[in-house]
Amino acid sequence: MRYAEWGILLVISGLGIALANFIGFDVGFMDSLPGILILLGISAAAVVLSKLVPLRLPIVAYCSIIGLLAASPLCPAREFVIASANSINFTAPLTLVGAYAGISIGDQIKSFVKQGWKMIIVGVLVMTGTFLGSACIAQLVLSLTNAI
């Protein structure tokens, strides 16, 4: 993927995050703009690093490393980065992640069905088990921390 395509995707993602943050959590666009720009800057830097650094790490790993460094005590802009990122609700970007995941597997369903009906049953059971396992772990942790 070329850098121009990545740039367009990052702009679309930023607009989607701003919209989800506004509609779902009543955070104004101008209030969330610094946080969105920081998140998109970290993402853009991760894309560039993944192309330049000879280590074959996924872009998500580079995002994590850059984000940790930006929020670490070593960074002089640490307070601004943390305050700005706090204006973005954690679940606002997840809306886009779910949409992107659905779009990305949408064209592969035919090849999945060609595997046979047994693979469909296995897939449904795996997804159901993952969901139920996650729900049980979340319930346990939230109960232990008295959050619910």
C-alpha positions in Angstrom: 0.0 0.0 0.0 1.3 3.4 -0.9 1.7 6.3 1.6 -1.0 8.3 -0.2 -3.5 5.4 0.4 -2.4 5.2 4.0 -2.9 8.9 4.4 -6.4 8.7 3.0 -7.3 5.8 5.3 -5.9 7.7 8.3 -8.0 10.8 7.4 -11.1 8.6 7.0 -10.3 6.9 10.3 -9.8 10.2 12.1 -13.2 11.5 10.8 -14.8 8.2 11.9 -13.3 8.4 15.4 -14.4 12.1 15.7 -17.9 11.2 14.7 -18.1 8.1 17.0 -16.7 10.2 19.8 -19.2 13.0 19.2 -22.3 10.8 18.7 -21.6 8.2 21.3 -19.9 10.2 24.0 -20.9 13.9 23.4 -17.3 15.0 23.0 -17.1 18.0 20.6 -14.9 17.8 17.5 -12.5 20.5 18.6 -12.2 18.9 22.0 -11.2 15.6 20.5 -9.1 17.0 17.6 -5.7 17.0 19.5 -6.2 13.4 20.6 -7.2 12.3 17.1 -4.2 14.0 15.6 -1.9 12.4 18.1 -3.4 8.9 17.5 -3.2 9.4 13.7 0.4 10.7 14.0 1.4 7.7 16.0 -0.3 5.5 13.4 1.4 7.3 10.5 4.8 7.0 12.2 4.2 3.3 12.6 3.5 2.9 8.9 6.7 4.7 8.0 8.7 2.8 10.5 7.4 -0.6 9.3 8.7 0.3 5.9 12.1 1.6 7.0 13.1 -0.6 9.9 14.4 -4.0 8.8 12.6 -5.9 11.6 9.5 -7.6 10.2 7.1 -6.5 13.0 3.4 -5.8 12.4 2.3 -2.1 12.2 0.4 -2.6 15.4 3.6 -3.4 17.3 5.2 -0.2 16.0 2.1 1.7 17.0 2.3 0.2 20.5 6.0 1.0 20.9 5.6 4.6 19.6 2.6 5.2 21.8 4.4 3.8 24.9 7.4 6.1 24.2 5.1 9.1 23.6 3.4 8.6 27.0 6.5 7.6 28.9 8.3 9.9 31.4 11.1 10.2 28.8 9.0 12.2 26.4 8.8 16.0 27.1 5.3 16.1 25.6 4.0 13.3 27.8 1.4 15.4 29.7 0.0 16.8 26.5 -0.1 13.4 24.8 -1.9 11.8 27.7 -4.4 14.6 28.2 -5.2 14.7 24.5 -5.6 11.0 24.2 -7.9 11.0 27.3 -10.4 13.1 25.3 -10.9 10.1 23.0 -13.2 7.5 24.5 -11.5 4.1 24.1 -14.5 2.5 22.4 -14.8 5.2 19.7 -12.0 3.8 17.5 -13.4 0.2 18.1 -16.4 1.1 16.0 -14.2 1.5 13.0 -12.1 -1.5 13.8 -15.2 -3.7 13.7 -16.3 -2.1 10.4 -12.9 -2.6 8.8 -12.8 -6.3 10.0 -16.3 -6.9 8.5 -15.3 -5.3 5.2 -12.0 -7.2 5.1 -13.6 -10.7 5.5 -16.6 -9.9 3.4 -15.0 -11.0 0.1 -13.6 -14.2 1.7 -16.9 -15.7 2.7 -17.3 -17.7 -0.5 -13.9 -19.3 -0.1 -14.8 -20.1 3.5 -18.1 -21.7 2.5 -16.2 -23.8 -0.1 -14.3 -25.4 2.8 -17.5 -27.3 3.6 -20.3 -27.2 6.2 -18.0 -28.6 8.9 -15.7 -25.5 8.7 -18.8 -23.3 9.2 -19.8 -25.1 12.3 -16.2 -25.0 13.6 -16.0 -21.2 12.9 -19.3 -20.6 14.7 -18.2 -22.6 17.7 -14.9 -20.9 17.9 -16.4 -17.4 17.7 -19.1 -18.4 20.3 -16.5 -19.9 22.6 -14.2 -16.8 22.3 -17.1 -14.5 23.1 -18.3 -16.6 26.0 -14.8 -17.0 27.4 -14.2 -13.2 27.1 -17.5 -12.5 28.8 -16.8 -14.9 31.7 -13.3 -13.4 32.2 -14.8 -9.8 32.0 -17.5 -10.7 34.5 -14.9 -12.3 36.9 -12.5 -9.3 36.7 -15.3 -6.7 37.1 -16.7 -8.6 40.0 -13.3 -8.9 41.7 -12.7 -5.2 41.3 -16.2 -4.3 42.5 -16.9 -2.4 39.3 -20.2 -4.2 39.1 
